[in-house]
């Protein structure tokens, strides 16, 4: 099938192994701060770890969907980038960030990074799609 199918088929053992290597209590502060403070710090960090994991999985899902957009664009010979869409998304995200009391400049930097990765993926998909078309045409 496609690259996307192979990504979906990764064994859960790989993720479990990565979690086994992670020490949620790792800290340079151990032994230097009050144990009660350390316990509270680790508790808060545990919440941060959960958010980080959620962000990673959300980004993975987002990129799976943008891969579909990339294939659609390649199939119909559309450009990898869509500056009007990108500008609208950045403006939207800045407004959402303000509502959420998140620094809009940070939100914009974050989205710009994601957009640049999506465009890079779309370019690669387009190149792959066109190479396959040209290869198939040359064999006929």
N, C-alpha and C positions, 0 to 999 in steps of 0.2 A: 504494500500500500504506500502511503506517503511518509515523509519524515515525521509529520504530526502523529501518525499512528504509532511509530516506533517510540516517540517520547511518552505517549500515554501508556505504553506497555512496560515501562521500567518497573523492576521488582521493588516491592516495599522494603525488602531487606537492605537495599542501598540506603534508603532514608533512615532506617533503623540504625544502621552502622554509623551514619553521620551523627545521629543523636547520642549514640554510646560514647563517641569521642568527645562530646561536649560536656564540660564540667560547669554547671550553673552556679557553683560556689566559688569559681576561680576569682581571685582578687589579690591585688598587691597590698591591700589594706589589712588582711588577716593578721591578727596578733597586735595590730597597732591601734585598734579602736575598741571601744566597749562592746562586749558580745551582744548586748541588747541592740545597740546601734547597728552592728553587723547583721543581725537577724532581720531587722527592719529593712536595711539596705537590700539584702538578698530577696526579701519578699517583694519589694518594689521592682527589683530587677527581673524577678520571675514574670511579673506582668509585662514588662518591656519585652522579654523574650517571647511571650505569647503574641504580642503585637507584631514583633519582627517576623515570626513564623507566618502569621496571617498575611502580612505585607508580601512576603515571598510567594505564597500560594496565590494571592490575588494578582500579583504581577505575572505569574506563570499563566494564569487563566486569561489575563488581558492579552498577553503575547500570543496565545493560541488563537484568539479571535483576530488579532491584527495579522497573523499569518494567513488567515482566510481572506482578509481584505487584500493582502499582497498577491495571493493567487488569482483573485478576481481581477485585480488591476493588470496583472501580467497577461492573463487570458484575453483581456480586451484592449491590450496595448495602451493602458493608462499610465501616466507618470507616477513614480513611486511617492512623490511628495505632493501635497495639496495645501499650498500656503494659506488660502482663505480658510480652510477647515482648521488648520493649525492655529491661526490667529484667533479664530472664534473659540477654540478650546482653551487657549491660554487665557483669554479674557474671562471665560466662564470659570476656569479654575481659580483665577485671582479673586473673583467675587466669592466663590465658595470658601476660599481660604480666609478671606476677611470675615465672613459669617462665622466660620469655625474658630476664629481668633488664632489663625496660623499666619505667619509672615507671608504675605502674597509674593514677595520677591523669591523666597525659598520655594514656594509652590511652583512659581514660574520656572525656576532653574530645574526643579525636579521634572516637570512636564517636558521642558526642552530636552533634557537628557533622554527621557523615554521616547519622545518624538524622533530624535536623531537615531536612536537604536531601531525604531520601527522603520524609518526610511532606509536605513542600512539593510535591514532584513528584506524590505520590499525590493530594493535594488538587486540583492542576491537572488531572490525568487524570480525576478524578471529575467535576469541573465540566465538562470537555470532553465526557465521556461523557453526562452528563445533559443538557447543552445539545443534543447531537446527537439524543438520544432525544426530547426535547421538540420539536425542530425537525422531526424525521421524523414525529412524531405530529401536528403541526400541519399537515403537508402532505397527510396521508392523507385 
